[in-house]
Amino acid sequence: MAGLMLLASAASAQTAERSAADAALVERVKEAVIKELRESGALDRAVDAGVIRFVEQQRAEAEKREQSAAGGRAAAMRTVAKDRDHIRGNPDAPVTLVEYSDFECPFCKRFHPTVKRIVDEYGGRVRWVYRHFPLDEIHPVKARREAAAAECAAELGGNDAF
């Protein structure tokens, strides 16, 4: 029995020695291969190609996320309705510009002639939808009143009066 234990112990030691030798051999082969790849430039080319693939993959994933988010934003936007919205231009135009604006905002006022010119120049291919967005924090006195007055004008004279 003692002899068997001694034999098993010796076999186990030899296996451990072989494993250590095999591991050392594997490490030497790895080092030699890496050295050869570095010297030949193949390692640099492989790393560059990997980095390019990674960057392209990240860009594609970001683009997918952005498209998904844009689709969600578009789905959440209230659809244009001829009976509810103020539309200038062809109500059935293929291109729709929806403007959320404040009558008191100086930037909105400067934007108005530009959009008017676009609608006029593109002859029926662009419709301009105006929606009120009074900025009460900036224009607390007049913005909401002017929006209400514009709605009254629209009630009396339609979109042309608006």
MINU-633097 format. One record per residue: x, y, z of N, C-alpha, C in turn. Coordinates in steps of 0.02 Angstrom, whole numbers, padded with zeros to 5 digits. Each point is the difference from the previous one (the first is absolute). Layout:
# residues N
+--------+--------+--------+--------+--------+--------+--------+--------+--------+
!   n_px !   n_py !   n_pz !  ca_px !  ca_py !  ca_pz !   c_px !   c_py !   c_pz !
+--------+--------+--------+--------+--------+--------+--------+--------+--------+
!      X !      Y !      Z !      X !      Y !      Z !      X !      Y !      Z !
...
+--------+--------+--------+--------+--------+--------+--------+--------+--------+
//
This chain:
# residues 162
+--------+--------+--------+--------+--------+--------+--------+--------+--------+
!   n_px !   n_py !   n_pz !  ca_px !  ca_py !  ca_pz !   c_px !   c_py !   c_pz !
+--------+--------+--------+--------+--------+--------+--------+--------+--------+
!  00041 ! -00058 !  00000 ! -00041 !  00058 !  00000 !  00044 !  00063 !  00000 !
!  00053 ! -00003 !  00042 !  00045 !  00057 !  00004 !  00035 !  00009 ! -00067 !
!  00014 ! -00054 ! -00034 !  00033 !  00005 ! -00065 ! -00045 !  00032 ! -00051 !
! -00063 ! -00017 !  00003 ! -00048 !  00031 ! -00046 ! -00006 !  00074 !  00012 !
!  00000 !  00021 !  00063 ! -00004 !  00071 !  00017 !  00061 !  00037 ! -00025 !
!  00058 ! -00032 !  00006 !  00062 !  00030 ! -00023 ! -00001 !  00007 ! -00076 !
! -00024 ! -00050 ! -00034 ! -00004 !  00001 ! -00073 ! -00048 !  00054 ! -00023 !
! -00057 !  00005 !  00031 ! -00050 !  00051 ! -00018 !  00029 !  00070 !  00012 !
!  00035 !  00008 !  00054 !  00031 !  00064 !  00017 !  00053 !  00019 ! -00051 !
!  00040 ! -00049 ! -00023 !  00052 !  00013 ! -00050 ! -00032 !  00018 ! -00066 !
! -00053 ! -00035 ! -00019 ! -00035 !  00014 ! -00064 ! -00029 !  00070 !  00002 !
! -00027 !  00018 !  00057 ! -00029 !  00067 !  00008 !  00054 !  00053 ! -00006 !
!  00058 ! -00011 !  00028 !  00055 !  00047 ! -00004 !  00024 !  00007 ! -00071 !
!  00004 ! -00057 ! -00036 !  00022 !  00003 ! -00070 ! -00051 !  00039 ! -00042 !
! -00064 ! -00011 !  00012 ! -00052 !  00037 ! -00037 !  00006 !  00074 !  00014 !
!  00012 !  00019 !  00061 !  00008 !  00070 !  00018 !  00061 !  00030 ! -00034 !
!  00056 ! -00040 ! -00002 !  00061 !  00023 ! -00034 ! -00013 !  00010 ! -00074 !
! -00036 ! -00048 ! -00032 ! -00016 !  00006 ! -00071 ! -00044 !  00060 ! -00013 !
! -00050 !  00011 !  00043 ! -00044 !  00057 ! -00008 !  00039 !  00065 !  00004 !
!  00046 !  00004 !  00048 !  00041 !  00060 !  00007 !  00044 !  00009 ! -00062 !
!  00029 ! -00055 ! -00025 !  00043 !  00004 ! -00059 ! -00042 !  00019 ! -00061 !
! -00060 ! -00029 ! -00006 ! -00044 !  00018 ! -00055 ! -00019 !  00073 !  00002 !
! -00016 !  00025 !  00059 ! -00019 !  00070 !  00008 !  00059 !  00046 ! -00019 !
!  00060 ! -00019 !  00021 !  00059 !  00040 ! -00017 !  00012 !  00000 ! -00075 !
! -00009 ! -00059 ! -00031 !  00008 ! -00005 ! -00073 ! -00052 !  00043 ! -00036 !
! -00061 ! -00002 !  00023 ! -00054 !  00041 ! -00030 !  00018 !  00073 !  00006 !
!  00025 !  00022 !  00057 !  00019 !  00070 !  00010 !  00057 !  00020 ! -00048 !
!  00050 ! -00044 ! -00008 !  00056 !  00015 ! -00045 ! -00024 !  00005 ! -00072 !
! -00046 ! -00044 ! -00019 ! -00027 !  00002 ! -00069 ! -00040 !  00064 ! -00010 !
! -00041 !  00019 !  00050 ! -00038 !  00062 ! -00005 !  00046 !  00060 ! -00009 !
!  00051 !  00003 !  00041 !  00048 !  00056 ! -00005 !  00033 !  00003 ! -00068 !
!  00019 ! -00058 ! -00027 !  00032 ! -00003 ! -00065 ! -00048 !  00023 ! -00055 !
! -00062 ! -00022 !  00004 ! -00050 !  00019 ! -00051 ! -00014 !  00075 !  00004 !
! -00008 !  00026 !  00060 ! -00013 !  00072 !  00008 !  00059 !  00041 ! -00026 !
!  00061 ! -00023 !  00015 !  00060 !  00035 ! -00024 !  00000 !  00000 ! -00077 !
! -00015 ! -00056 ! -00030 ! -00001 ! -00004 ! -00073 ! -00054 !  00045 ! -00030 !
! -00059 !  00000 !  00031 ! -00054 !  00042 ! -00025 !  00017 !  00074 !  00006 !
!  00033 !  00019 !  00056 !  00020 !  00070 !  00008 !  00051 !  00020 ! -00052 !
!  00049 ! -00042 ! -00010 !  00054 !  00016 ! -00047 ! -00025 !  00004 ! -00071 !
! -00048 ! -00041 ! -00017 ! -00026 !  00000 ! -00069 ! -00051 !  00055 ! -00012 !
! -00026 !  00031 !  00054 ! -00051 !  00051 ! -00007 ! -00071 ! -00028 ! -00001 !
! -00006 ! -00066 ! -00001 ! -00066 ! -00032 ! -00003 ! -00041 !  00016 !  00063 !
!  00033 !  00004 !  00057 ! -00036 !  00014 !  00062 ! -00031 !  00070 ! -00003 !
!  00039 !  00049 ! -00023 ! -00025 !  00069 ! -00005 ! -00059 !  00003 ! -00049 !
!  00006 ! -00036 ! -00056 ! -00055 !  00000 ! -00049 ! -00062 ! -00033 !  00029 !
!  00009 ! -00054 !  00037 ! -00057 ! -00035 !  00030 ! -00033 !  00044 !  00053 !
!  00040 !  00035 !  00040 ! -00028 !  00044 !  00051 ! -00037 !  00057 ! -00033 !
!  00030 !  00031 ! -00052 ! -00033 !  00054 ! -00036 ! -00067 ! -00023 ! -00029 !
!  00000 ! -00058 ! -00031 ! -00062 ! -00026 ! -00029 ! -00052 ! -00013 !  00055 !
!  00021 ! -00025 !  00057 ! -00045 ! -00012 !  00055 ! -00030 !  00064 !  00027 !
!  00042 !  00050 !  00006 ! -00024 !  00065 !  00024 ! -00051 !  00029 ! -00049 !
!  00015 ! -00004 ! -00065 ! -00047 !  00026 ! -00051 ! -00066 ! -00038 !  00004 !
!  00002 ! -00066 !  00006 ! -00062 ! -00039 !  00006 ! -00039 !  00021 !  00062 !
!  00035 !  00009 !  00055 ! -00033 !  00020 !  00062 ! -00034 !  00068 ! -00007 !
!  00036 !  00049 ! -00028 ! -00028 !  00067 ! -00009 ! -00060 ! -00002 ! -00046 !
!  00004 ! -00037 ! -00055 ! -00057 ! -00006 ! -00046 ! -00060 ! -00032 !  00034 !
!  00013 ! -00050 !  00041 ! -00054 ! -00033 !  00037 ! -00033 !  00049 !  00048 !
!  00041 !  00040 !  00036 ! -00027 !  00049 !  00047 ! -00041 !  00052 ! -00036 !
!  00024 !  00023 ! -00058 ! -00038 !  00050 ! -00039 ! -00066 ! -00029 ! -00024 !
!  00000 ! -00061 ! -00024 ! -00061 ! -00032 ! -00024 ! -00050 ! -00007 !  00057 !
!  00023 ! -00020 !  00059 ! -00044 ! -00007 !  00057 ! -00028 !  00068 !  00022 !
!  00042 !  00051 ! -00002 ! -00023 !  00068 !  00018 ! -00052 !  00024 ! -00050 !
!  00011 ! -00014 ! -00064 ! -00048 !  00020 ! -00052 ! -00068 ! -00036 !  00011 !
!  00003 ! -00064 !  00016 ! -00062 ! -00038 !  00013 ! -00037 !  00030 !  00060 !
!  00038 !  00018 !  00053 ! -00032 !  00030 !  00059 ! -00032 !  00067 ! -00018 !
!  00035 !  00040 ! -00040 ! -00026 !  00066 ! -00020 ! -00062 ! -00008 ! -00043 !
!  00000 ! -00048 ! -00047 ! -00059 ! -00011 ! -00042 ! -00059 ! -00023 !  00042 !
!  00014 ! -00043 !  00048 ! -00053 ! -00024 !  00044 ! -00029 !  00058 !  00041 !
!  00044 !  00042 !  00026 ! -00022 !  00057 !  00040 ! -00039 !  00050 ! -00043 !
!  00023 !  00011 ! -00062 ! -00034 !  00046 ! -00045 ! -00069 ! -00026 ! -00017 !
! -00005 ! -00065 ! -00011 ! -00065 ! -00031 ! -00014 ! -00048 !  00008 !  00059 !
!  00026 ! -00007 !  00060 ! -00040 !  00009 !  00059 ! -00024 !  00072 !  00007 !
!  00045 !  00048 ! -00014 ! -00019 !  00070 !  00004 ! -00053 !  00017 ! -00052 !
!  00009 ! -00027 ! -00061 ! -00048 !  00013 ! -00053 ! -00068 ! -00030 !  00017 !
!  00000 ! -00059 !  00029 ! -00063 ! -00032 !  00018 ! -00035 !  00039 !  00055 !
!  00039 !  00031 !  00044 ! -00029 !  00037 !  00056 ! -00027 !  00068 ! -00021 !
!  00022 !  00026 ! -00057 ! -00022 !  00065 ! -00022 ! -00073 ! -00002 ! -00023 !
! -00037 !  00050 !  00019 ! -00070 !  00005 ! -00020 ! -00004 !  00006 ! -00076 !
! -00043 ! -00038 ! -00031 ! -00007 !  00003 ! -00073 ! -00034 !  00066 ! -00020 !
!  00014 !  00021 ! -00060 ! -00028 !  00062 ! -00026 ! -00073 ! -00014 ! -00021 !
! -00045 !  00044 !  00022 ! -00071 ! -00006 ! -00018 ! -00023 !  00066 ! -00028 !
! -00031 ! -00002 ! -00059 ! -00022 !  00061 ! -00034 ! -00051 !  00039 !  00042 !
! -00041 ! -00036 !  00038 ! -00051 !  00035 !  00039 !  00026 !  00027 !  00067 !
!  00059 ! -00019 !  00020 !  00027 !  00020 !  00065 !  00061 !  00046 ! -00006 !
!  00041 ! -00011 ! -00051 !  00063 !  00038 ! -00007 ! -00007 !  00058 ! -00048 !
!  00044 !  00049 !  00008 !  00004 !  00057 ! -00046 !  00053 ! -00018 ! -00053 !
! -00024 ! -00007 ! -00062 !  00044 ! -00023 ! -00054 !  00005 !  00054 ! -00053 !
!  00061 !  00014 ! -00019 !  00012 !  00046 ! -00056 !  00032 ! -00041 ! -00055 !
! -00022 !  00010 ! -00061 !  00025 ! -00040 ! -00056 ! -00049 ! -00056 ! -00015 !
!  00022 ! -00047 ! -00040 ! -00042 ! -00056 ! -00020 ! -00012 ! -00046 !  00059 !
! -00063 ! -00009 !  00023 ! -00013 ! -00043 !  00058 !  00021 ! -00073 ! -00011 !
!  00007 ! -00021 ! -00063 !  00019 ! -00069 ! -00015 !  00072 ! -00005 ! -00026 !
!  00040 !  00050 !  00013 !  00070 !  00001 ! -00025 !  00039 ! -00060 !  00029 !
!  00049 ! -00024 ! -00038 !  00039 ! -00058 !  00024 !  00049 !  00018 !  00056 !
!  00018 !  00064 !  00006 !  00047 !  00021 !  00052 ! -00039 !  00044 !  00050 !
!  00008 ! -00015 !  00064 ! -00034 !  00038 !  00052 !  00051 !  00029 !  00048 !
! -00006 !  00065 !  00011 !  00041 !  00034 !  00050 ! -00047 !  00020 !  00056 !
!  00011 ! -00026 !  00060 ! -00041 !  00017 !  00057 !  00040 !  00048 !  00044 !
! -00028 !  00060 !  00008 !  00033 !  00051 !  00040 ! -00038 !  00010 !  00065 !
!  00035 ! -00006 !  00056 ! -00026 !  00017 !  00066 !  00029 !  00068 !  00016 !
! -00043 !  00050 !  00009 !  00024 !  00068 !  00002 ! -00037 !  00043 !  00051 !
!  00031 !  00056 !  00016 ! -00026 !  00050 !  00046 ! -00001 !  00066 ! -00038 !
! -00059 !  00033 ! -00004 ! -00006 !  00063 ! -00037 !  00046 !  00054 !  00028 !
!  00020 ! -00004 !  00062 !  00043 !  00051 !  00031 !  00075 ! -00015 ! -00008 !
!  00017 ! -00058 ! -00022 !  00071 ! -00020 ! -00005 !  00033 !  00035 ! -00059 !
!  00054 !  00038 !  00011 !  00032 !  00034 ! -00055 !  00032 ! -00048 ! -00051 !
!  00022 ! -00057 !  00023 !  00030 ! -00049 ! -00046 ! -00053 ! -00032 ! -00044 !
! -00057 ! -00014 !  00030 ! -00056 ! -00026 ! -00039 ! -00022 !  00050 ! -00053 !
! -00002 !  00064 !  00019 ! -00018 !  00052 ! -00048 !  00048 !  00003 ! -00058 !
!  00065 ! -00008 !  00014 !  00050 !  00001 ! -00055 ! -00006 ! -00062 ! -00043 !
! -00023 ! -00055 !  00028 ! -00007 ! -00063 ! -00037 ! -00059 !  00002 ! -00048 !
! -00052 !  00037 !  00016 ! -00062 !  00002 ! -00038 !  00010 !  00014 ! -00075 !
!  00035 !  00053 ! -00020 !  00007 !  00013 ! -00072 !  00037 ! -00056 ! -00037 !
!  00046 ! -00033 !  00033 !  00038 ! -00054 ! -00031 ! -00046 ! -00058 ! -00018 !
! -00041 ! -00020 !  00047 ! -00046 ! -00056 ! -00012 ! -00053 !  00020 ! -00052 !
! -00023 !  00061 !  00004 ! -00049 !  00024 ! -00049 !  00029 ! -00004 ! -00070 !
!  00062 !  00020 ! -00008 !  00033 ! -00003 ! -00066 !  00007 ! -00072 ! -00024 !
!  00017 ! -00046 !  00046 !  00007 ! -00071 ! -00019 ! -00066 ! -00027 ! -00026 !
! -00054 !  00014 !  00036 ! -00066 ! -00025 ! -00020 ! -00018 !  00029 ! -00068 !
!  00013 !  00064 ! -00010 ! -00017 !  00032 ! -00064 !  00043 ! -00026 ! -00058 !
!  00065 ! -00009 !  00012 !  00046 ! -00019 ! -00054 ! -00007 ! -00074 ! -00021 !
! -00021 ! -00042 !  00045 ! -00005 ! -00071 ! -00016 ! -00069 ! -00021 ! -00025 !
! -00040 !  00048 ! -00019 ! -00062 ! -00009 ! -00035 ! -00040 ! -00063 !  00016 !
! -00027 ! -00004 !  00058 ! -00045 ! -00055 !  00016 !  00034 ! -00062 !  00027 !
!  00066 ! -00001 !  00005 !  00034 ! -00060 !  00025 !  00015 !  00003 !  00074 !
! -00012 !  00060 !  00031 !  00014 !  00008 !  00072 ! -00061 !  00030 !  00033 !
! -00020 ! -00029 !  00057 ! -00052 !  00030 !  00041 !  00031 !  00020 !  00066 !
! -00023 !  00057 !  00024 !  00027 !  00028 !  00062 ! -00055 ! -00003 !  00052 !
!  00012 ! -00035 !  00053 ! -00049 ! -00009 !  00054 !  00024 !  00041 !  00059 !
! -00043 !  00045 !  00023 !  00017 !  00042 !  00057 ! -00036 ! -00025 !  00062 !
!  00037 ! -00008 !  00054 ! -00029 ! -00019 !  00064 !  00025 !  00049 !  00053 !
! -00044 !  00020 !  00044 !  00018 !  00048 !  00052 !  00045 ! -00032 !  00052 !
!  00050 !  00039 !  00020 !  00045 ! -00020 !  00054 !  00019 !  00064 !  00038 !
! -00048 !  00030 !  00034 !  00016 !  00063 !  00035 !  00049 ! -00013 !  00057 !
!  00051 !  00041 !  00002 !  00052 ! -00006 !  00051 ! -00017 !  00046 !  00058 !
! -00043 ! -00025 !  00045 ! -00024 !  00041 !  00055 !  00054 !  00025 !  00047 !
!  00054 ! -00039 !  00008 !  00054 !  00022 !  00045 !  00037 !  00060 ! -00028 !
!  00003 !  00005 ! -00065 !  00037 !  00055 ! -00032 ! -00047 !  00058 ! -00018 !
! -00059 ! -00016 ! -00023 ! -00049 !  00050 ! -00021 ! -00066 ! -00011 !  00038 !
!  00000 !  00015 !  00065 ! -00058 ! -00017 !  00042 ! -00064 !  00040 ! -00014 !
!  00007 !  00058 ! -00030 ! -00059 !  00043 ! -00008 ! -00035 ! -00012 ! -00066 !
!  00037 !  00000 ! -00055 ! -00032 !  00003 ! -00065 ! -00002 ! -00066 ! -00039 !
!  00046 ! -00047 !  00011 !  00005 ! -00058 ! -00043 ! -00064 ! -00041 ! -00003 !
! -00028 ! -00017 !  00057 ! -00060 ! -00041 !  00002 ! -00060 !  00039 ! -00026 !
! -00003 !  00065 !  00015 ! -00056 !  00041 ! -00025 !  00002 !  00005 ! -00077 !
!  00060 !  00008 ! -00027 !  00006 !  00005 ! -00073 ! -00019 ! -00067 ! -00033 !
!  00018 ! -00055 !  00031 ! -00020 ! -00065 ! -00026 ! -00076 ! -00007 !  00000 !
! -00032 !  00022 !  00054 ! -00073 ! -00003 !  00004 ! -00032 !  00046 ! -00052 !
!  00028 !  00060 ! -00010 ! -00026 !  00046 ! -00050 !  00007 ! -00029 ! -00070 !
!  00056 ! -00033 ! -00014 !  00010 ! -00031 ! -00066 ! -00052 ! -00056 ! -00011 !
! -00016 ! -00036 !  00052 ! -00051 ! -00052 ! -00006 ! -00069 !  00030 ! -00014 !
! -00014 !  00057 !  00031 ! -00063 !  00035 ! -00014 ! -00003 !  00022 ! -00073 !
!  00055 !  00028 ! -00024 !  00003 !  00020 ! -00071 ! -00011 ! -00059 ! -00046 !
!  00031 ! -00058 !  00017 ! -00009 ! -00061 ! -00041 ! -00073 ! -00023 !  00001 !
! -00033 !  00007 !  00059 ! -00070 ! -00021 !  00005 ! -00044 !  00043 ! -00045 !
!  00016 !  00064 ! -00003 ! -00041 !  00046 ! -00040 !  00017 ! -00002 ! -00074 !
!  00065 ! -00007 ! -00017 !  00019 !  00006 ! -00071 !  00039 ! -00058 ! -00028 !
!  00009 ! -00054 !  00037 !  00036 ! -00059 ! -00025 !  00075 !  00010 !  00003 !
!  00035 ! -00046 ! -00034 !  00073 !  00002 !  00000 !  00029 !  00063 ! -00030 !
! -00034 !  00029 ! -00050 !  00026 !  00061 ! -00030 ! -00001 !  00057 !  00050 !
! -00051 !  00004 !  00042 ! -00003 !  00052 !  00052 !  00051 ! -00015 !  00055 !
!  00011 ! -00063 !  00013 !  00048 ! -00018 !  00052 !  00068 !  00027 ! -00017 !
+--------+--------+--------+--------+--------+--------+--------+--------+--------+
//
